[in-house]
Amino acid sequence: MVRSVDAPLARALSQRKGIEEEETVNQIPGLANIMATLRAHATSDATGELIVVNPWQVLREAGLDSEALGALVQLQHLKKKGGVSYAIISRVGESLPEPTPPPTTLTPLPTSIAPLSEPRSWVVVIDANNVYRIHADAGVPLRPGHLQRQLVRRHPIATTFAIGNYDAIPWEGRKAFAEAGFPIGFHCDALHGTKDMVDPSLITYVLDFLQMLRRDVVAGVILVSDDGNFIPLARRVLDQQWQCAAATFRHRAPLARMDGVQRIVLTLPEEIEEETRRWNPADIMGDLERLLGTTPRAQEEALLRIQLRAPFVERVLRHFFSHLHRQHNGNPEFGFDRHLRELLRSIPREEQSAVTEDDRRALLNLLIRIKILIPCNAPHPRGEGVYTGYRVDWTHPFCVHALKTTQAKQRRSSAPPTLVAAQK
């Protein structure tokens, strides 16, 4: 049975232990200094023990009593590990961090939130139809990323969204807005089929959204439009004591001429960005595969993605299938190498250097894999039995599109001038 130690006895044992430690330290003069020196020259092994090598030399070089090593081992400050290595097992001479003194006075709590050092950000609302129409009228490709970079250079942006009529902006335009960080979150109905109306609920949404924001974080709203349909929204934003800015392309846009509205001048892309990779068939193979078994609407969007992602490859493929259908009676059954030569004839001469033979072989293999080119047994041209040939699946949606596009161009080019004028 374990007996508890009463308080007087515990104090007596503690005092005795302190006396013994003091006597041990006094038995070796300068023990704390000796142990601190050994610790400074020790390294930790894999088990975490501090190992000092040749402690005699360490003490002699430090000008300390090297003869005290025997007493250090006897009093269990050091433990021999083998050779001239010793482990330090004593805590004497170990440097401990000094305790932090308690504060003399309490730090008062702040009475208000300190202002932010960074500038306040803005909420951006874009008239997608207006921006799309301005680019189309100027004959410049829609590049919302160029618009986004101009806004970021002027003000920090908190969040962005766009409004627009889904029927008036094609799929690739909506996709470009979303990829630049301007998803079209509101669909607006069209007035008389030409003019888009700002949904009244948009004004309510923007104002409710602003009420949830901190005014020390968000400065106000940037409205991107050259039309005057955002003027009611700008007035309500100013009435709520928020800042309002108008990002416009035209110098005398109605929104930018309002009192109290800041003006941000936008510019259109000056030149069309060059293709970084002209020969990139791998980017469109997924869309070519998905063309089968989809709805007509999905096929149209897939064909449009193919044209946008790899226009050079799409043009070569279209010419390739049109050439096979026109020059070889619509039913060529050629071997791989013959198809390879026919594909080369479909590439404009000035651009043939951009497509190597390995590129053409890889493309034909992809067409075979997705079953646009179908293997078949074809008779050998010299009457020597049969060999593996490849015929075109003319029912594939891409082949149908290629033939339809070519035939439409031929009809337009062969039509008499009077007929063309009448069609216009």
Salt bridges, closest charged atoms under 4 A:
GLU20 OE2 - ARG16 NE 3.37
GLU49 OE1 - LYS81 NZ 3.09
GLU94 OE1 - ARG91 NH2 3.00
GLU179 OE2 - LYS175 NZ 2.58
ASP189 OD1 - HIS187 NE2 3.64
ASP216 OD2 - ARG214 NH2 2.57
ASP226 OD2 - ARG250 NE 3.43
ASP227 OD2 - ARG133 NH2 2.89
ASP227 OD2 - LYS195 NZ 3.06
GLU275 OE2 - ARG278 NH1 3.51
ASP283 OD2 - ARG277 NH2 2.64
ASP287 OD1 - ARG290 NH2 3.11
ASP287 OD1 - ARG305 NH2 2.80
ASP287 OD2 - ARG309 NH1 3.07
GLU289 OE2 - ARG369 NH1 3.01
GLU301 OE2 - ARG297 NE 3.51
GLU314 OE2 - ARG318 NE 3.10
GLU314 OE2 - HIS401 NE2 3.66
ASP337 OD1 - ARG361 NH2 3.72
GLU342 OE1 - HIS323 NE2 2.56
GLU342 OE1 - HIS328 NE2 3.52
GLU342 OE2 - ARG338 NE 2.85
GLU342 OE2 - ARG345 NH1 2.91
GLU351 OE2 - ARG278 NH2 2.52
GLU351 OE1 - ARG315 NH2 3.60
GLU357 OE2 - ARG361 NH2 3.17
GLU384 OE2 - ARG382 NE 3.45
